[in-house]
Amino acid sequence: MNHRGRLSVLGSLPIVSESRSDQSTSGTAPSPPSGRPTLRDVAREAGVHVSTASRVLSGQAAAGRITAETAERIRSVADQLGYRRNTVARALRTGRTLVIGMIVPDVANLYQAGITRAAGDVLTESGYSLLLASTDDDLEHARSQVAAMLGAQAEGLLYGVARQDDPVLRGVVDAGTPAVLFNRVGRVPGMSAVIPDDRSGTRLAVKHLLDLGHRRIVHVGGPEDVSSSIHRFDAFVETLSAAGLTGERHFAERHTEDEGLRITRDLLEESPDTTAVVAANDRLALGAIDAVRESGRSCPGDVSVVGFNDMPYADRFSPALTTIRISQYDLGFRAATLLLEIIVDRGRPAETQLVSPELVVRDSTGPVSD
């Protein structure tokens, strides 16, 4: 798998004019022509036909038709000349931009980074570029970013900030833009999605704690208008109910450490006999561990904590975090692949794919203390 996915931040997609120069020099390294270099300049310096240079630089070179040596020479010349493809001219000529927009709640979130990397790999292999926007999980910001991407003629969207009742999604559907949701789903019909199996993952977390002897378990949930929070909360209640138990639970406003600290602090004050916490994601779990320590207790000696996602470096936390692993790469790979299939077949029925969870037991959980 090629891990050199092209990533453009919204508003910085490179545009090169079609002005050209006939000046060139001989020698091992081509001299940049006056003005901005064109595809014809690259082809001339590399000693190939313009169509050959175009196929290589657009990622459309057919296997076996162009040798690896020729392709590398073309790329090398393009780099030395400072050539960049003119995306506007290409769109006017072909009716295609080969650009996909991707909306994430927080580009700094390490869990999101794995998904983005996978999507970029898939799209690059198919000749697409990825346009990325981070919304800070704010609806109005998502609205403006989607509008900008559609204005840039993005051919499809990967949308990772869905709310249950999401007017932005309704606008995407009304515009007829191919889109795939990831991580979350909404109530807008006809939308395909690739999401974690939230319910199965939460059942694994709760059963793990029950097997360790815990009976006083609380739940630190995510925002209550997000599908993943709802699914994980429902599974928490159902699994405890099947064991004849109930548990305290609160919804966070955001999936952050500060919210995990605030909510767990409140839960521990309301239910001081709590012995375990199930958090809706790893960042909330980190905040929960801080709250346990703040209360004068230890994790896992007094209170065990389970996260969700297995974000990078979760094994290096102190204590190393027991969590539900979701393959971020698999999720991003499948979401981008599904979107490309929808772009080719607009009549394809909507589908939701679930990414299977795995319980990863580390140091933040242990047997209930006597």
C-alpha positions as CSV (number, residue, x, y, z in Angstrom):
1,M,0.0,0.0,0.0
2,N,1.3,3.4,-0.9
3,H,1.4,5.7,2.1
4,R,2.1,8.9,0.2
5,G,-1.4,10.3,0.1
6,R,-1.7,13.8,-1.2
7,L,-3.3,16.2,1.2
8,S,-4.4,19.7,0.5
9,V,-5.7,22.1,3.2
10,L,-8.8,23.9,2.2
11,G,-8.0,27.1,0.4
12,S,-4.5,26.0,-0.7
13,L,-5.1,23.8,-3.6
14,P,-2.3,24.6,-6.1
15,I,-3.3,26.4,-9.3
16,V,-0.8,26.9,-12.1
17,S,-1.3,29.1,-15.1
18,E,-1.0,27.8,-18.6
19,S,1.6,30.4,-19.8
20,R,4.6,28.7,-21.3
21,S,8.1,29.3,-22.4
22,D,10.2,27.7,-25.2
23,Q,13.5,28.2,-23.4
24,S,15.4,25.2,-22.1
25,T,19.0,24.2,-21.7
26,S,20.8,21.0,-22.2
27,G,22.5,19.0,-19.5
28,T,21.6,16.6,-16.7
29,A,19.4,19.1,-14.9
30,P,16.8,21.1,-16.9
31,S,16.7,24.8,-16.3
32,P,13.3,26.2,-15.3
33,P,11.7,28.0,-18.3
34,S,10.8,31.7,-17.9
35,G,7.3,32.1,-16.5
36,R,5.6,29.1,-14.9
37,P,6.4,25.7,-16.4
38,T,3.7,23.8,-18.3
39,L,3.1,20.2,-19.1
40,R,4.7,20.7,-22.5
41,D,7.8,22.0,-20.9
42,V,8.0,18.9,-18.7
43,A,7.4,16.6,-21.7
44,R,10.1,18.3,-23.8
45,E,12.7,18.1,-21.1
46,A,11.9,14.5,-20.3
47,G,11.9,13.5,-24.0
48,V,8.4,12.1,-24.0
49,H,5.1,12.9,-25.6
50,V,2.8,15.3,-23.7
51,S,0.2,12.6,-23.3
52,T,2.7,10.4,-21.6
53,A,3.8,13.1,-19.2
54,S,0.1,13.8,-18.5
55,R,-0.7,10.2,-17.6
56,V,2.2,9.9,-15.2
57,L,1.7,13.2,-13.4
58,S,-2.1,12.7,-13.1
59,G,-1.6,9.2,-11.6
60,Q,-3.3,7.6,-14.5
61,A,-0.4,5.7,-16.1
62,A,-1.4,2.2,-17.0
63,A,0.7,-0.6,-15.5
64,G,3.1,-2.0,-18.1
65,R,2.5,0.8,-20.7
66,I,5.0,3.3,-19.2
67,T,8.2,2.0,-17.7
68,A,9.1,2.8,-14.2
69,E,12.3,4.5,-15.4
70,T,10.4,6.8,-17.8
71,A,7.8,7.6,-15.1
72,E,10.5,8.5,-12.6
73,R,12.3,10.7,-15.2
74,I,9.1,12.6,-15.8
75,R,8.5,13.1,-12.1
76,S,12.1,14.2,-11.6
77,V,11.9,16.8,-14.4
78,A,8.6,18.1,-13.1
79,D,10.1,18.5,-9.6
80,Q,13.1,20.3,-10.9
81,L,11.1,22.6,-13.1
82,G,8.6,23.3,-10.2
83,Y,5.7,22.1,-12.3
84,R,2.2,21.9,-10.7
85,R,-0.9,20.6,-12.4
86,N,-3.5,23.3,-13.3
87,T,-6.6,21.9,-11.6
88,V,-8.9,24.7,-13.0
89,A,-7.8,24.0,-16.6
90,R,-8.2,20.3,-16.0
91,A,-11.8,20.7,-14.7
92,L,-12.7,22.9,-17.6
93,R,-11.3,20.5,-20.1
94,T,-12.6,17.2,-18.6
95,G,-15.5,18.2,-16.4
96,R,-13.6,16.5,-13.5
97,T,-11.7,18.0,-10.6
98,L,-10.6,14.7,-9.1
99,V,-10.9,16.3,-5.7
100,I,-12.6,14.8,-2.7
101,G,-13.5,16.8,0.4
102,M,-13.1,15.4,3.9
103,I,-14.6,17.0,7.0
104,V,-13.3,16.0,10.4
105,P,-14.1,17.3,13.9
106,D,-10.5,17.9,15.0
107,V,-7.5,17.5,12.7
108,A,-5.2,17.3,15.7
109,N,-7.0,14.2,17.1
110,L,-4.6,11.3,16.6
111,Y,-7.6,8.9,16.0
112,Q,-8.8,11.1,13.1
113,A,-5.2,11.2,11.7
114,G,-5.2,7.5,11.1
115,I,-8.5,7.7,9.2
116,T,-7.3,10.6,7.1
117,R,-4.1,8.8,6.2
118,A,-5.9,5.8,4.9
119,A,-8.4,7.8,2.9
120,G,-5.5,9.7,1.3
121,D,-3.8,6.5,0.3
122,V,-6.9,5.1,-1.4
123,L,-7.7,8.4,-3.2
124,T,-4.1,8.8,-4.4
125,E,-4.1,5.4,-5.9
126,S,-7.1,6.4,-8.0
127,G,-5.7,9.7,-9.0
128,Y,-7.6,11.9,-6.6
129,S,-6.5,14.7,-4.3
130,L,-7.9,15.1,-0.8
131,L,-9.1,18.5,0.5
132,L,-9.2,18.4,4.3
133,A,-11.2,20.7,6.7
134,S,-11.4,20.6,10.5
135,T,-14.5,22.0,12.1
136,D,-13.8,21.9,15.9
137,D,-17.1,19.9,15.8
138,D,-19.1,23.1,15.2
139,L,-22.2,22.9,13.0
140,E,-21.8,26.4,11.5
141,H,-18.1,25.8,10.7
142,A,-19.1,22.5,9.1
143,R,-21.7,24.3,7.0
144,S,-19.1,26.9,5.7
145,Q,-16.5,24.2,5.0
146,V,-18.9,22.0,3.0
147,A,-20.1,25.1,1.0
148,A,-16.5,25.9,0.2
149,M,-15.7,22.4,-0.9
150,L,-18.8,22.2,-3.1
151,G,-17.9,25.6,-4.5
152,A,-14.5,24.1,-5.4
153,Q,-16.4,21.4,-7.4
154,A,-15.3,18.5,-5.1
155,E,-16.6,15.3,-6.7
156,G,-17.5,13.7,-3.3
157,L,-17.4,14.2,0.4
158,L,-16.2,12.1,3.4
159,Y,-18.2,13.6,6.3
160,G,-17.1,12.7,9.8
161,V,-19.0,15.3,11.9
162,A,-22.6,14.1,11.5
163,R,-25.2,15.0,14.1
164,Q,-28.5,13.2,14.4
165,D,-30.5,16.0,12.8
166,D,-28.0,17.6,10.5
167,P,-29.1,20.3,8.1
168,V,-25.6,20.3,6.4
169,L,-26.2,16.6,5.4
170,R,-29.6,17.5,4.0
171,G,-28.0,20.1,1.9
172,V,-25.5,17.6,0.6
173,V,-28.2,15.2,-0.4
174,D,-30.3,18.0,-2.0
175,A,-27.2,19.0,-4.1
176,G,-26.8,15.4,-5.3
177,T,-23.2,15.2,-4.2
178,P,-21.9,11.7,-3.5
179,A,-21.0,11.4,0.2
180,V,-20.0,8.8,2.7
181,L,-20.3,9.3,6.5
182,F,-17.6,7.9,8.7
183,N,-17.5,7.5,12.5
184,R,-21.1,8.8,12.9
185,V,-24.4,8.5,11.1
186,G,-27.4,10.9,11.0
187,R,-31.1,10.6,10.4
188,V,-30.8,11.8,6.8
189,P,-32.0,8.9,4.6
190,G,-30.0,7.6,1.6
191,M,-26.5,8.2,3.1
192,S,-23.9,5.4,3.1
193,A,-21.6,5.1,6.1
194,V,-18.6,3.3,7.5
195,I,-18.7,3.4,11.3
196,P,-17.4,1.5,14.3
197,D,-19.6,-1.2,15.7
198,D,-20.3,0.9,18.8
199,R,-22.7,-1.4,20.5
200,S,-20.5,-4.5,20.2
201,G,-17.5,-2.5,21.4
202,T,-19.3,-1.2,24.5
203,R,-20.6,-4.7,25.3
204,L,-17.0,-5.9,25.3
205,A,-16.0,-3.1,27.7
206,V,-18.8,-3.7,30.2
207,K,-18.5,-7.5,30.1
208,H,-14.7,-7.1,30.8
209,L,-15.5,-5.1,33.9
210,L,-18.2,-7.5,35.0
211,D,-15.7,-10.4,34.7
212,L,-13.3,-8.5,36.9
213,G,-16.1,-8.4,39.6
214,H,-17.2,-4.8,39.1
215,R,-20.8,-4.0,39.9
216,R,-20.8,-0.2,40.4
217,I,-20.0,1.0,36.9
218,V,-20.6,4.5,35.5
219,H,-20.6,5.7,31.9
220,V,-19.0,8.9,30.6
221,G,-20.7,9.5,27.2
222,G,-20.0,11.8,24.3
223,P,-22.4,14.5,23.0
224,E,-25.9,13.3,23.2
225,D,-26.9,14.3,19.6
226,V,-24.1,12.1,18.1
227,S,-24.9,8.6,16.9
228,S,-21.8,7.0,18.4
229,S,-22.7,8.4,21.9
230,I,-26.2,7.1,21.6
231,H,-25.2,3.6,20.4
232,R,-22.6,3.3,23.2
233,F,-24.9,4.6,25.9
234,D,-27.7,2.2,24.8
235,A,-25.3,-0.8,24.8
236,F,-24.0,0.2,28.3
237,V,-27.5,0.3,29.7
238,E,-28.5,-3.0,28.0
239,T,-25.4,-4.9,29.1
240,L,-25.8,-3.8,32.7
241,S,-29.5,-4.6,32.6
242,A,-28.9,-8.1,31.4
243,A,-26.6,-8.6,34.5
244,G,-29.4,-7.2,36.8
245,L,-27.5,-3.9,37.3
246,T,-27.9,-0.2,36.7
247,G,-25.3,2.5,36.4
248,E,-24.9,6.3,36.5
249,R,-24.3,8.0,33.2
250,H,-23.8,11.5,31.9
251,F,-23.2,13.0,28.4
252,A,-20.2,15.2,27.6
253,E,-20.5,18.3,25.5
254,R,-17.3,17.4,23.6
255,H,-15.0,14.4,23.3
256,T,-12.2,16.0,25.3
257,E,-10.1,15.3,28.4
258,D,-11.5,18.4,30.2
259,E,-15.0,17.0,29.7
260,G,-14.0,13.6,30.9
261,L,-12.5,15.2,34.1
262,R,-15.6,17.3,34.7
263,I,-18.2,14.5,34.2
264,T,-16.3,11.8,36.1
265,R,-15.7,14.2,39.0
266,D,-19.5,14.8,39.2
267,L,-20.2,11.0,38.9
268,L,-17.8,10.1,41.6
269,E,-19.4,12.7,43.9
270,E,-22.9,11.4,43.2
271,S,-21.8,7.7,43.5
272,P,-18.7,7.6,45.7
273,D,-18.8,3.8,45.7
274,T,-18.1,3.6,42.0
275,T,-15.4,1.1,41.0
276,A,-15.3,1.4,37.3
277,V,-15.8,3.9,34.4
278,V,-16.7,3.1,30.8
279,A,-15.8,6.2,28.6
280,A,-17.1,6.9,25.2
281,N,-13.6,7.5,23.8
282,D,-10.0,7.5,24.9
283,R,-9.7,11.3,25.5
284,L,-12.7,11.2,27.9
285,A,-11.1,8.2,29.5
286,L,-7.9,10.2,30.2
287,G,-10.0,12.9,31.8
288,A,-11.7,10.2,33.9
289,I,-8.4,8.9,35.2
290,D,-7.4,12.5,36.2
291,A,-10.7,12.7,38.1
292,V,-10.0,9.4,39.9
293,R,-6.6,10.7,41.0
294,E,-8.1,14.1,42.0
295,S,-10.5,12.4,44.3
296,G,-7.6,10.7,46.1
297,R,-8.1,7.3,44.6
298,S,-5.9,5.3,42.2
299,C,-6.5,3.7,38.8
300,P,-6.9,0.8,38.7
301,G,-6.5,0.1,42.4
302,D,-9.7,1.8,43.4
303,V,-11.4,2.6,40.1
304,S,-10.9,0.9,36.7
305,V,-11.2,2.9,33.5
306,V,-12.0,1.6,29.9
307,G,-11.7,3.8,26.8
308,F,-12.9,3.5,23.2
309,N,-10.9,3.7,19.9
310,D,-7.3,2.7,20.9
311,M,-5.9,6.0,19.8
312,P,-2.1,6.1,19.1
313,Y,0.0,6.1,22.2
314,A,-2.8,4.7,24.4
315,D,-0.3,2.0,25.4
316,R,2.1,4.7,26.7
317,F,-0.4,6.5,29.0
318,S,0.0,6.1,32.7
319,P,-1.5,3.7,33.4
320,A,-1.6,2.2,29.9
321,L,-5.2,2.4,28.8
322,T,-7.5,-0.6,28.5
323,T,-9.7,0.3,25.5
324,I,-11.8,-0.9,22.6
325,R,-9.6,-1.0,19.4
326,I,-11.1,0.2,16.2
327,S,-8.8,0.0,13.2
328,Q,-8.5,3.6,12.1
329,Y,-6.8,2.6,8.8
330,D,-9.5,0.1,8.0
331,L,-12.2,2.6,8.6
332,G,-10.7,5.3,6.5
333,F,-9.8,2.8,3.7
334,R,-13.3,1.4,3.5
335,A,-14.9,4.9,3.6
336,A,-12.8,6.2,0.7
337,T,-13.3,3.0,-1.3
338,L,-17.0,3.1,-0.8
339,L,-17.2,6.8,-1.9
340,L,-15.3,6.0,-5.1
341,E,-17.7,3.2,-5.8
342,I,-20.7,5.6,-5.3
343,I,-19.1,8.2,-7.7
344,V,-18.9,5.5,-10.4
345,D,-22.4,4.1,-9.7
346,R,-24.7,6.9,-8.5
347,G,-27.7,4.5,-8.3
348,R,-25.9,2.3,-5.8
349,P,-28.1,1.6,-2.8
350,A,-27.1,3.2,0.5
351,E,-25.3,0.9,2.9
352,T,-23.7,1.1,6.4
353,Q,-20.5,-0.9,7.0
354,L,-19.5,-1.7,10.6
355,V,-15.8,-1.9,11.6
356,S,-15.4,-4.7,14.2
357,P,-14.1,-3.8,17.6
358,E,-11.5,-5.6,19.7
359,L,-10.9,-5.4,23.5
360,V,-7.3,-4.5,24.3
361,V,-6.6,-5.1,28.0
362,R,-3.8,-3.0,29.5
363,D,-3.1,-1.5,33.0
364,S,-6.1,0.8,33.6
365,T,-8.4,-2.1,34.6
366,G,-8.1,-4.6,37.4
367,P,-10.1,-6.8,39.7
368,V,-12.5,-4.9,42.0
369,S,-10.9,-4.2,45.4
370,D,-12.4,-5.8,48.5
